[in-house]
Amino acid sequence: MQLSKSQYVRGLQCHKALWLYKHKREVITPTSPRQEFIFAGGHRIGKLAQELFPGGTEIEHDPKNFDGMIEKTRALIDQGANVIYEATFKSRNVFIMADILVRNGGAWDLYEVKASTGVKPQHKPDAAIQWYVIQDHLPLGKAHIVHVNNDYEFNGELDISQLLAIEDITDEVLELLPGLDQNLDSMSDMLSQNEPDIPIGPQCADPYECDFKAYCWRDVPSPSVFNLYRMDKHRKFELYHAGKISYADVCGEKLSKTQALQVDSALAGEAYIDREAIREFVDSAVYPINFLDFETFNSAIPKFPGQKPYRTAIPFQYSLHILHADGEIEHREFLADEHRDPRAEIAQKLAGDITAEGSIVAFSQSTEKSIIRRLATESAEHEQTLIAMNDRFIDLLTPFQQLMYYHPDFNGSFSIKSVLPALFPNDAALNYKGLDIQAGDMASMIYADLDRIDDESERQKVREALLEYCKLDTYAMVMIWQELRNTAGTSGLSP
């Protein structure tokens, strides 16, 4: 049975995943919008990497005619081509497409492009299987990984030679070659048999999240040992394979304070509430209370001066709900123009929108405070106003993470996406699932590519979706705050 490069790498991670891909692909989890954005970003890095080796010819991908792709590659080589993008070969029943192949004297050098910031262990067998196939057709010299250099600082003009780094991994690839025949024979034998009986384990998410996880984990109950807060993943699998799967099963195990509270709360079917601690927390706020949430983007390809790949988070949006002492709720918001650097404008708008007095509330405040600190250093006009804001913060994560309030439906997570549906399970207005954008990472990816959308009406539709998402983040904080204030006088599991 023929294998592609990606299928070989899949088989290295888990034979069952490869078997399912070949024989039972209907149970695969469909590609999510987030994954599609990641793939698109990787594709753009691949295209930029080609500019490091100009003058090449690209073999157009044709899934209906792989033999034609191979023939075109051979024709280019015979015609004396020096650089080929997506060079295509088949040998020993393995089909591969090499990102970049460069003639170097009497041999050819292989360049595999990755959107990561360095060479990862899984990149080496990826390059090795390409070498294994190509060596039957061409003499090879060196194998390299091209990756993003996250120390590169954009100065207004993209320097691809600085954005991308090249690492020689020839020695590591050659060390892997002797084991490839055995790996392929093992996979071939496995694929000719029935579905392998391989239990779930760390391989389900290492090095990649498996797209057959839902199928393989279909009998794992929810909640289970895998929901236990910050328990080492190997310990979770150890318990699972020992038959200790549900919360009831782990009652006698050594657990952290948070894990023990998870179990006790779930088994009792009640929230744990420390009313006095919650009362002190909400009473610490000064009105008007500013509920603030930023959205930021960072990407492999920087856009604005001073930005580094994957390292510089650029704030492009915020939502602000202001709760006044009389109960009035006011909303203010900002979403930057996707075609220009948003930092100066967002600093100016924020300085005017947040009230001069009163507390500022964020959910996990470190993000908002760090953004404000960076904006202050970049905005001399508003520096003092912005710096002063950071002394006014209250973290809405505190009552949950410090176990003043624990609801069994948190399932070991204290993110706002877990807290909100647990406190308001039947409120459609507080349900992220009703939005076009449902998570911060998606908002970030979508905004980073927004300037690529030519259709103005489509861009406006996306902008409205971004505003609705961020608005819900801060409105949710207001509702959670008010619920905490109300709950401080209600009953629950006693501390």
C-alpha positions as CSV (number, residue, x, y, z in Angstrom):
1,M,0.0,0.0,0.0
2,Q,1.4,3.4,-1.0
3,L,2.4,5.9,1.7
4,S,2.9,9.6,1.4
5,K,5.4,11.5,3.6
6,S,2.7,12.8,5.9
7,Q,1.2,9.3,6.3
8,Y,4.6,7.9,7.2
9,V,5.0,10.6,9.9
10,R,1.5,9.8,11.1
11,G,2.4,6.1,11.4
12,L,5.5,7.0,13.4
13,Q,3.3,8.8,15.9
14,C,0.7,6.0,16.1
15,H,0.1,2.9,13.9
16,K,-3.6,3.0,14.7
17,A,-3.9,6.6,13.4
18,L,-2.3,5.5,10.1
19,W,-4.6,2.4,9.9
20,L,-7.7,4.6,10.4
21,Y,-6.5,7.1,7.9
22,K,-6.1,4.4,5.3
23,H,-9.1,2.2,6.1
24,K,-11.7,4.2,8.1
25,R,-11.2,7.9,7.2
26,E,-14.9,8.6,7.7
27,V,-14.3,8.8,11.5
28,I,-11.7,11.5,11.1
29,T,-12.4,14.8,12.9
30,P,-12.9,17.5,10.2
31,T,-10.3,20.2,9.9
32,S,-11.2,23.2,12.1
33,P,-11.1,26.8,11.0
34,R,-8.1,27.2,13.4
35,Q,-6.2,24.4,11.7
36,E,-7.0,25.9,8.3
37,F,-5.5,29.2,9.3
38,I,-2.4,27.5,10.6
39,F,-2.1,25.6,7.3
40,A,-2.5,28.8,5.4
41,G,0.2,30.5,7.5
42,G,2.5,27.6,6.8
43,H,1.9,27.8,3.1
44,R,2.8,31.5,3.1
45,I,6.1,30.7,4.9
46,G,6.7,28.0,2.3
47,K,6.3,30.6,-0.5
48,L,8.6,33.1,1.2
49,A,11.2,30.3,1.6
50,Q,11.2,29.8,-2.2
51,E,12.5,33.4,-2.5
52,L,15.7,32.3,-0.7
53,F,16.4,30.2,-3.8
54,P,15.1,32.2,-6.7
55,G,14.6,31.1,-10.3
56,G,13.1,27.7,-9.5
57,T,10.1,26.0,-11.1
58,E,7.2,24.7,-9.0
59,I,5.6,21.4,-9.6
60,E,1.9,22.1,-9.5
61,H,0.0,19.8,-7.1
62,D,-2.4,17.5,-8.9
63,P,-3.9,14.9,-6.6
64,K,-5.5,13.1,-9.6
65,N,-2.2,12.7,-11.4
66,F,0.8,12.0,-9.1
67,D,2.6,10.2,-11.9
68,G,2.4,13.4,-14.0
69,M,4.0,15.3,-11.1
70,I,6.8,12.8,-11.0
71,E,7.3,13.0,-14.8
72,K,7.5,16.8,-14.7
73,T,10.1,16.7,-11.9
74,R,12.2,14.2,-13.9
75,A,11.8,16.4,-17.1
76,L,13.1,19.5,-15.2
77,I,16.1,17.6,-13.8
78,D,16.9,16.3,-17.3
79,Q,16.6,19.8,-18.7
80,G,19.2,21.1,-16.3
81,A,17.0,22.9,-13.7
82,N,18.9,24.1,-10.6
83,V,16.0,24.7,-8.3
84,I,12.7,22.8,-8.0
85,Y,9.9,23.6,-5.6
86,E,7.7,20.7,-4.6
87,A,9.9,18.2,-6.5
88,T,8.0,15.0,-6.6
89,F,9.3,11.4,-6.4
90,K,8.2,7.9,-5.7
91,S,10.3,4.9,-4.6
92,R,9.7,1.7,-2.6
93,N,6.0,2.6,-2.6
94,V,6.5,5.9,-0.8
95,F,5.4,9.2,-2.5
96,I,7.0,12.5,-1.4
97,M,7.1,16.1,-2.4
98,A,10.2,18.0,-1.4
99,D,9.6,21.7,-0.5
100,I,12.8,22.9,-2.2
101,L,15.5,20.9,-4.0
102,V,18.7,22.8,-5.1
103,R,21.4,21.5,-7.3
104,N,24.8,21.9,-5.6
105,G,27.6,20.8,-8.0
106,G,27.1,17.1,-8.6
107,A,24.5,16.6,-5.9
108,W,21.2,18.1,-4.7
109,D,20.5,19.7,-1.4
110,L,17.1,19.2,0.3
111,Y,15.3,22.1,2.1
112,E,12.2,21.3,4.2
113,V,10.3,24.4,5.3
114,K,8.6,24.7,8.7
115,A,6.7,27.6,10.2
116,S,8.1,26.8,13.6
117,T,10.9,28.8,15.3
118,G,13.4,26.0,15.3
119,V,14.1,22.4,14.4
120,K,11.8,20.1,16.3
121,P,12.4,16.3,16.8
122,Q,9.5,15.4,14.5
123,H,11.1,17.4,11.6
124,K,14.0,15.0,11.3
125,P,12.1,11.8,10.3
126,D,10.1,14.0,8.0
127,A,13.3,15.0,6.2
128,A,14.6,11.5,6.5
129,I,11.8,9.8,4.6
130,Q,12.3,12.4,1.8
131,W,16.0,11.6,1.6
132,Y,15.2,7.9,1.6
133,V,13.0,8.2,-1.5
134,I,15.0,10.8,-3.4
135,Q,18.3,9.0,-3.0
136,D,17.0,6.3,-5.5
137,H,16.7,9.0,-8.1
138,L,19.4,11.7,-7.4
139,P,22.7,12.0,-5.5
140,L,22.0,14.0,-2.4
141,G,24.4,16.4,-0.5
142,K,22.8,18.1,2.4
143,A,19.5,18.1,4.3
144,H,18.2,21.3,5.9
145,I,15.3,22.7,7.8
146,V,14.2,26.2,6.9
147,H,12.4,27.8,9.9
148,V,11.3,31.2,11.3
149,N,13.9,33.3,13.1
150,N,12.0,34.8,16.0
151,D,14.9,37.1,16.8
152,Y,14.4,39.0,13.6
153,E,12.9,42.5,14.2
154,F,10.9,44.0,11.3
155,N,12.0,47.5,10.4
156,G,9.4,48.3,7.8
157,E,10.8,46.3,4.9
158,L,10.7,42.5,5.1
159,D,14.1,40.8,4.9
160,I,13.4,37.2,4.1
161,S,17.1,36.3,4.6
162,Q,16.7,37.4,8.2
163,L,13.1,36.3,8.7
164,L,14.1,32.7,7.8
165,A,16.9,30.6,9.2
166,I,18.5,27.5,7.7
167,E,19.8,24.6,9.8
168,D,21.8,21.7,8.5
169,I,20.4,18.4,9.8
170,T,22.2,16.1,7.4
171,D,23.9,14.0,10.1
172,E,20.6,13.5,12.0
173,V,18.9,12.4,8.8
174,L,21.6,9.9,7.9
175,E,21.4,8.4,11.4
176,L,17.7,7.7,10.8
177,L,18.0,6.1,7.4
178,P,19.0,2.5,8.6
179,G,15.7,2.2,10.5
180,L,13.4,3.3,7.7
181,D,13.1,-0.1,6.0
182,Q,12.0,-1.7,9.3
183,N,9.6,1.2,9.9
184,L,8.0,0.9,6.5
185,D,7.8,-2.9,6.7
186,S,6.1,-2.7,10.1
187,M,3.6,-0.2,8.8
188,S,2.9,-2.2,5.6
189,D,2.3,-5.4,7.7
190,M,0.0,-3.5,10.1
191,L,-2.0,-2.0,7.3
192,S,-2.7,-5.4,5.8
193,Q,-4.4,-6.6,9.0
194,N,-7.4,-5.6,11.1
195,E,-7.6,-2.4,13.1
196,P,-4.7,-2.5,15.6
197,D,-5.7,-2.6,19.3
198,I,-3.6,0.3,20.6
199,P,-4.8,2.0,23.8
200,I,-5.0,5.7,24.1
201,G,-1.8,7.4,25.4
202,P,0.5,10.4,25.2
203,Q,0.8,9.7,21.5
204,C,-2.7,11.0,21.0
205,A,-1.4,14.5,21.2
206,D,2.4,14.2,20.8
207,P,3.9,15.6,18.6
208,Y,0.6,16.5,16.9
209,E,-3.0,16.4,18.1
210,C,-4.5,13.4,16.4
211,D,-7.5,13.9,14.2
212,F,-8.8,10.5,15.2
213,K,-8.8,11.3,18.9
214,A,-12.6,11.6,19.1
215,Y,-13.0,8.1,17.7
216,C,-10.3,6.5,19.9
217,W,-11.6,8.4,23.1
218,R,-15.3,7.8,22.5
219,D,-15.6,5.6,25.6
220,V,-13.8,8.0,27.9
221,P,-16.5,9.5,30.2
222,S,-16.8,13.2,30.9
223,P,-15.6,14.3,33.4
224,S,-12.8,11.8,33.8
225,V,-9.3,11.6,35.3
226,F,-8.1,13.6,32.2
227,N,-10.0,16.6,33.5
228,L,-8.0,16.7,36.8
229,Y,-6.4,20.1,37.2
230,R,-2.7,20.3,36.3
231,M,-2.1,16.6,36.8
232,D,0.9,15.3,34.8
233,K,-0.4,13.7,31.6
234,H,1.6,10.5,32.2
235,R,0.1,10.2,35.6
236,K,-3.4,10.6,34.1
237,F,-2.7,7.8,31.6
238,E,-1.2,5.6,34.4
239,L,-4.4,6.0,36.4
240,Y,-6.6,5.4,33.4
241,H,-4.9,2.2,32.4
242,A,-5.1,1.0,36.0
243,G,-8.9,1.3,35.7
244,K,-9.2,4.6,37.7
245,I,-11.1,6.6,35.2
246,S,-14.0,8.4,36.9
247,Y,-13.7,10.9,39.8
248,A,-15.1,8.2,42.1
249,D,-12.3,5.9,41.1
250,V,-9.6,8.4,42.3
251,C,-11.0,9.2,45.7
252,G,-8.2,7.3,47.4
253,E,-5.4,8.7,45.3
254,K,-3.0,11.5,46.4
255,L,-4.5,14.6,44.9
256,S,-3.7,18.3,45.1
257,K,-6.1,20.6,46.9
258,T,-7.7,21.8,43.7
259,Q,-8.0,18.2,42.3
260,A,-9.5,17.0,45.6
261,L,-12.0,19.9,45.5
262,Q,-12.9,19.0,41.9
263,V,-13.7,15.4,42.9
264,D,-15.6,16.3,46.1
265,S,-17.7,19.0,44.3
266,A,-18.5,16.7,41.3
267,L,-19.5,13.8,43.6
268,A,-21.6,16.1,45.8
269,G,-23.1,17.7,42.7
270,E,-22.8,21.2,44.3
271,A,-20.6,24.2,44.0
272,Y,-18.1,25.0,46.7
273,I,-18.5,28.5,47.9
274,D,-16.4,30.5,50.3
275,R,-18.9,33.4,50.8
276,E,-16.7,35.5,53.1
277,A,-13.7,35.3,50.8
278,I,-15.9,36.2,47.8
279,R,-17.4,39.1,49.7
280,E,-14.0,40.5,50.5
281,F,-13.0,40.1,46.9
282,V,-16.0,42.0,45.4
283,D,-15.9,44.6,48.1
284,S,-12.3,45.5,47.1
285,A,-13.5,47.1,43.9
286,V,-14.0,50.8,43.5
287,Y,-16.8,52.1,41.2
288,P,-17.0,52.7,38.4
289,I,-15.6,49.3,37.5
290,N,-14.0,49.0,34.1
291,F,-14.2,45.4,32.6
292,L,-11.4,45.3,30.0
293,D,-10.4,42.7,27.4
294,F,-7.8,43.0,24.6
295,E,-7.4,41.0,21.5
296,T,-3.9,40.8,20.1
297,F,-2.2,39.1,17.1
298,N,1.3,37.9,16.5
299,S,2.3,36.0,13.4
300,A,5.2,34.3,11.7
301,I,5.4,37.2,9.2
302,P,5.7,40.5,11.1
303,K,3.8,43.5,9.7
304,F,4.8,46.5,11.8
305,P,8.1,48.1,13.0
306,G,9.6,46.5,16.0
307,Q,7.5,43.3,15.7
308,K,9.2,40.0,16.0
309,P,7.8,36.7,14.6
310,Y,5.6,35.0,17.1
311,R,7.0,37.2,19.9
312,T,5.4,40.6,19.7
313,A,1.7,40.6,20.4
314,I,0.2,43.6,18.8
315,P,-3.1,44.8,20.4
316,F,-5.7,45.5,17.7
317,Q,-9.0,45.5,19.6
318,Y,-10.5,46.0,23.0
319,S,-13.9,45.9,24.6
320,L,-14.8,47.9,27.7
321,H,-17.9,47.5,29.8
322,I,-18.2,50.1,32.6
323,L,-20.3,49.2,35.6
324,H,-21.4,52.3,37.6
325,A,-22.4,52.3,41.2
326,D,-26.1,52.8,40.4
327,G,-26.1,49.6,38.2
328,E,-25.9,51.3,34.9
329,I,-23.7,49.4,32.3
330,E,-21.9,51.3,29.6
331,H,-20.0,49.8,26.7
332,R,-17.1,51.2,24.7
333,E,-15.0,49.5,22.1
334,F,-12.2,49.8,19.6
335,L,-11.2,47.8,16.5
336,A,-8.2,49.0,14.5
337,D,-8.0,49.5,10.8
338,E,-6.5,46.3,9.5
339,H,-4.2,48.2,7.1
340,R,-2.1,50.2,9.5
341,D,-0.2,49.9,12.8
342,P,-2.9,50.1,15.5
343,R,-0.7,50.8,18.6
344,A,-0.7,54.6,18.7
345,E,-4.5,54.8,18.0
346,I,-5.4,52.1,20.5
347,A,-3.2,53.8,23.2
348,Q,-5.0,57.2,22.6
349,K,-8.5,55.6,22.6
350,L,-7.9,53.5,25.7
351,A,-6.5,56.5,27.6
352,G,-9.8,58.3,26.9
353,D,-12.2,55.4,27.3
354,I,-11.2,54.0,30.7
355,T,-12.6,56.1,33.6
356,A,-10.1,58.3,35.5
357,E,-11.1,56.6,38.7
358,G,-12.4,53.2,39.7
359,S,-11.1,49.6,39.4
360,I,-10.1,47.8,36.2
361,V,-11.1,44.2,36.0
362,A,-9.6,41.6,33.6
363,F,-9.9,37.8,33.5
364,S,-6.2,36.8,34.0
365,Q,-4.9,40.3,34.3
366,S,-1.3,39.6,33.4
367,T,-2.1,39.8,29.7
368,E,-3.9,43.1,29.9
369,K,-1.3,44.7,32.2
370,S,1.6,43.6,30.0
371,I,-0.2,45.1,26.9
372,I,-0.8,48.4,28.7
373,R,2.9,48.5,29.8
374,R,4.0,48.1,26.2
375,L,1.6,50.7,24.9
376,A,2.9,53.1,27.6
377,T,6.5,52.7,26.4
378,E,5.4,53.4,22.8
379,S,3.2,56.4,23.5
380,A,4.9,59.3,25.2
381,E,1.8,61.4,25.1
382,H,-0.3,58.9,27.2
383,E,2.5,57.1,29.0
384,Q,1.7,58.3,32.5
385,T,-2.1,57.8,32.1
386,L,-1.5,54.2,30.9
387,I,1.1,53.3,33.5
388,A,-1.2,54.5,36.3
389,M,-3.9,52.1,35.1
390,N,-1.9,49.0,36.1
391,D,-2.2,49.9,39.8
392,R,-6.0,49.7,39.5
393,F,-6.4,46.1,38.3
394,I,-8.4,43.4,39.9
395,D,-8.1,39.9,38.5
396,L,-11.5,38.1,38.0
397,L,-9.7,34.8,37.8
398,T,-8.7,35.1,41.5
399,P,-11.9,33.8,43.1
400,F,-11.9,30.8,40.9
401,Q,-8.3,29.9,40.8
402,Q,-7.9,30.5,44.6
403,L,-10.9,28.2,45.2
404,M,-13.3,30.8,46.6
405,Y,-15.8,29.4,44.1
406,Y,-15.6,26.0,42.5
407,H,-18.4,24.6,40.3
408,P,-18.3,21.0,39.2
409,D,-19.0,22.0,35.6
410,F,-15.7,23.8,35.5
411,N,-14.1,20.4,34.9
412,G,-10.7,21.5,36.1
413,S,-10.5,24.6,34.0
414,F,-10.7,28.2,35.2
415,S,-10.9,29.9,31.8
416,I,-13.8,32.2,31.2
417,K,-15.0,29.7,28.5
418,S,-15.4,27.2,31.3
419,V,-16.7,29.5,34.1
420,L,-19.3,31.2,32.0
421,P,-21.4,28.2,30.9
422,A,-21.2,26.7,34.4
423,L,-22.7,29.8,36.0
424,F,-25.1,30.6,33.2
425,P,-25.9,27.2,31.5
426,N,-29.2,28.3,29.9
427,D,-28.5,31.9,28.8
428,A,-28.2,32.2,25.1
429,A,-26.8,35.7,25.4
430,L,-23.8,34.3,27.2
431,N,-23.1,31.5,24.9
432,Y,-20.0,31.8,22.7
433,K,-21.2,28.9,20.5
434,G,-23.7,31.3,18.9
435,L,-20.9,33.6,17.6
436,D,-19.1,33.4,14.3
437,I,-15.8,33.8,16.2
438,Q,-15.7,31.7,19.4
439,A,-12.1,31.9,20.7
440,G,-9.3,34.4,21.1
441,D,-6.8,32.5,19.0
442,M,-9.3,32.5,16.1
443,A,-9.9,36.3,16.5
444,S,-6.1,36.8,16.3
445,M,-5.6,34.6,13.2
446,I,-8.6,36.2,11.5
447,Y,-7.5,39.8,12.1
448,A,-3.9,39.0,11.0
449,D,-5.3,38.0,7.6
450,L,-8.1,40.6,7.4
451,D,-6.2,42.9,5.1
452,R,-5.9,40.1,2.6
453,I,-9.7,40.1,2.0
454,D,-10.3,42.3,-1.1
455,D,-14.1,42.3,-0.7
456,E,-15.0,45.3,1.5
457,S,-18.4,43.9,2.5
458,E,-16.8,40.6,3.5
459,R,-14.2,42.5,5.6
460,Q,-16.9,44.5,7.3
461,K,-18.7,41.2,8.1
462,V,-15.6,39.9,9.7
463,R,-15.0,43.1,11.7
464,E,-18.6,42.9,13.1
465,A,-17.9,39.3,14.1
466,L,-14.7,40.4,15.9
467,L,-16.6,43.2,17.7
468,E,-19.3,40.8,18.9
469,Y,-16.7,38.3,20.2
470,C,-14.7,40.8,22.2
471,K,-17.9,42.4,23.5
472,L,-19.1,39.1,24.9
473,D,-15.8,38.7,26.7
474,T,-16.3,41.8,28.8
475,Y,-20.1,41.5,29.1
476,A,-19.4,38.0,30.4
477,M,-17.1,39.5,33.1
478,V,-19.8,41.9,34.2
479,M,-22.3,39.0,34.6
480,I,-19.8,36.8,36.4
481,W,-19.0,39.7,38.7
482,Q,-22.6,40.3,39.5
483,E,-23.1,36.6,40.1
484,L,-20.2,36.5,42.5
485,R,-21.7,39.5,44.4
486,N,-25.1,37.8,44.6
487,T,-23.6,34.4,45.5
488,A,-21.6,35.8,48.4
489,G,-24.8,35.6,50.4
490,T,-26.1,32.2,49.1
491,S,-25.7,28.7,50.2
492,G,-23.4,26.0,48.9
493,L,-20.8,23.5,50.1
494,S,-19.3,25.0,53.2
495,P,-15.6,25.9,53.3
